[in-house]
Amino acid sequence: ALTRPGFFLLPLFLLAPAILDIYRAAAWRRRLTGWLLLFAAFAVVMGPWFAYNYRHFGVLTLSAAGDLGRPIWEASWQGRWNGRTQAALTRIADEADSDTETAAQVTQLAGDAGLDPAPMLEYVRQWRTIRQIWTTPTEPEERVKARIESTREYRRVGLQNIAQDPAAYLKHRLMRAFPLLWIGDVPIRHSDIDATSPWIVRGFWGVQAVIALLGAAGIWQLW
């Protein structure tokens, strides 16, 4: 749980069934005790994580940077292009030495893929500008402060991106990002995914899609 703080969401998904279970069960006191133990275990496991973040950042947050700004920014772009194209854009942003070189590589990538280069250039510009906030300082303490500043900037820019076209954002999230959350995590090292055959990746997706469908069927049966 400390390596994947998303576990924080688990009790929220369990809460509604717990309430139904309590009210429908004859031995409700015994069942209520079980659910209380579940939430107590959750508090014990997640307590150190919240304490760490509060100690260093002064807020109760899941993010080690003190805010959820980076996920908001990432979500504002996710779904605009396929994963390999966005990965290529991110590599350009990280490796290109100058703005001129960056623009040339992005324009070439857009031309090869038959895509509009304007949003690609904006994505790379945002990526580099915000990242420089916390990579420029050299002192460890200053880097920590800059990381907090950068994640707040991620949040501001991400919300600004979403506000420009909320309908398109919702479409991307529902049609691409949301399914990928459940069937897009493949057991391959991140650095090796682009070199893996798309058919192998799709095979993993297929297996996970079946599991997700079985899960949906189980939810329907439970309901």
Disulfide bonds with the S-S distance in Angstrom:
none
